């Protein structure tokens, strides 16, 4: 196993809600993940891929949160 998989499994808690259900551990060393918004087409990887995906989702969550916050703060919703 590589050094990436040897580390403790990353926690997928606290991610942006858009990532809910994107990465699912099915069994030991069997991970399913989706790249499409509607989660129709599943892809599969091992623990090494799981660790990389978890790191990606953790890095992307704050970016999505800042983008959404800055977009909504510029909206003029008066009269809606």
C-alpha positions as a Markdown table, in Angstrom:
| # | Residue | x | y | z |
|---|---|---|---|---|
| 1 | Unk | 0.0 | 0.0 | 0.0 |
| 2 | Unk | 1.2 | 3.5 | -0.7 |
| 3 | Unk | 1.9 | 6.2 | 1.9 |
| 4 | Unk | -1.4 | 7.9 | 1.0 |
| 5 | Unk | -3.5 | 4.8 | 2.0 |
| 6 | Unk | -1.4 | 4.1 | 5.1 |
| 7 | Unk | -2.8 | 7.3 | 6.8 |
| 8 | Unk | -6.0 | 7.2 | 8.8 |
| 9 | Unk | -9.1 | 7.4 | 6.7 |
| 10 | Unk | -10.1 | 11.0 | 6.2 |
| 11 | Unk | -13.4 | 12.1 | 7.7 |
| 12 | Unk | -16.0 | 13.2 | 5.2 |
| 13 | Unk | -17.9 | 15.3 | 7.8 |
| 14 | Unk | -18.2 | 19.0 | 7.4 |
| 15 | Unk | -18.1 | 19.1 | 3.7 |
| 16 | Unk | -20.2 | 21.4 | 1.6 |
| 17 | Unk | -23.7 | 19.9 | 1.2 |
| 18 | Unk | -23.2 | 19.7 | -2.6 |
| 19 | Unk | -20.8 | 16.8 | -1.9 |
| 20 | Unk | -23.4 | 14.7 | 0.1 |
| 21 | Unk | -23.2 | 11.1 | -1.2 |
| 22 | Unk | -20.5 | 11.8 | -3.7 |
| 23 | Unk | -18.0 | 9.4 | -2.1 |
| 24 | Unk | -19.4 | 6.2 | -0.5 |
| 25 | Unk | -17.3 | 3.4 | 1.0 |
| 26 | Unk | -19.0 | 0.1 | 0.1 |
| 27 | Unk | -16.6 | -2.3 | 1.7 |
| 28 | Unk | -12.9 | -2.5 | 2.8 |
| 29 | Unk | -10.9 | -1.1 | -0.2 |
| 30 | Unk | -14.1 | -0.7 | -2.3 |
| 31 | Unk | -15.2 | 2.9 | -2.8 |
| 32 | Unk | -17.8 | 4.3 | -5.2 |
| 33 | Unk | -17.8 | 7.9 | -6.3 |
| 34 | Unk | -19.8 | 10.1 | -8.6 |
| 35 | Unk | -18.6 | 12.9 | -10.9 |
| 36 | Unk | -22.0 | 13.9 | -12.2 |
| 37 | Unk | -24.5 | 16.1 | -10.4 |
| 38 | Unk | -27.4 | 13.6 | -10.5 |
| 39 | Unk | -25.2 | 10.7 | -9.3 |
| 40 | Unk | -26.2 | 8.4 | -12.2 |
| 41 | Unk | -22.8 | 7.1 | -13.3 |
| 42 | Unk | -20.7 | 5.5 | -10.5 |
| 43 | Unk | -17.0 | 5.1 | -10.6 |
| 44 | Unk | -14.9 | 2.9 | -8.4 |
| 45 | Unk | -11.6 | 3.1 | -6.7 |
| 46 | Unk | -9.6 | 1.7 | -3.8 |
| 47 | Unk | -8.6 | 3.3 | -0.5 |
| 48 | Unk | -5.8 | 5.3 | -2.3 |
| 49 | Unk | -8.4 | 7.0 | -4.5 |
| 50 | Unk | -10.7 | 7.5 | -1.5 |
| 51 | Unk | -7.9 | 9.4 | 0.4 |
| 52 | Unk | -7.2 | 11.6 | -2.7 |
| 53 | Unk | -11.0 | 12.3 | -3.2 |
| 54 | Unk | -11.4 | 13.2 | 0.4 |
| 55 | Unk | -8.6 | 15.6 | 0.3 |
| 56 | Unk | -10.0 | 17.2 | -2.9 |
| 57 | Unk | -13.5 | 17.6 | -1.3 |
| 58 | Unk | -12.1 | 19.1 | 1.8 |
| 59 | Unk | -10.1 | 21.6 | -0.3 |
| 60 | Unk | -13.0 | 22.4 | -2.5 |
| 61 | Unk | -15.6 | 22.9 | 0.3 |
| 62 | Unk | -14.3 | 26.3 | 1.6 |
| 63 | Unk | -14.0 | 27.5 | -2.0 |
| 64 | Unk | -17.6 | 26.7 | -2.8 |
| 65 | Unk | -18.8 | 28.3 | 0.5 |
| 66 | Unk | -16.9 | 31.5 | -0.2 |
| 67 | Unk | -18.2 | 31.6 | -3.8 |
| 68 | Unk | -21.8 | 31.1 | -2.8 |
| 69 | Unk | -21.5 | 33.6 | 0.0 |
| 70 | Unk | -20.1 | 36.3 | -2.2 |
| 71 | Unk | -22.6 | 35.6 | -5.0 |
| 72 | Unk | -25.6 | 35.8 | -2.7 |
| 73 | Unk | -24.4 | 38.8 | -0.8 |
| 74 | Unk | -24.4 | 40.8 | -4.1 |
| 75 | Unk | -28.0 | 39.9 | -5.0 |
| 76 | Unk | -30.7 | 42.5 | -4.7 |
| 77 | Unk | -33.6 | 40.5 | -3.3 |
| 78 | Unk | -35.8 | 43.5 | -2.4 |
| 79 | Unk | -39.3 | 43.2 | -3.6 |
| 80 | Unk | -39.0 | 39.4 | -4.0 |
